[in-house]
Amino acid sequence: IIWTHRKRDGVVLGALGVLYPLSRFLMEFIRGDNPAVFLGMTASQTVSVAVIIISAIFLLRILTTKER
């Protein structure tokens, strides 16, 4: 869906960088075998939050900058 409605290059990569870690973050709540490492989150959740933030910044920058 994102591929067919993309407006610029990099939108699909940015969306993937937000959506996959988001799903991984949520799946880690279901799993009970990983101990909390940082602020009550597992290591995978901590990495997922970092990737979501970086990807969201990347995606916003792509969508808000003017084309050359």
Protein Blocks (a to p, Z undefined) as FASTA:
>chain_A
ZZmmpcbehklmmmmmmmmmmmmmmmmmmpckbccfbgoiafklmmmmmmmmmmmmmmmm
mmmpccZZ
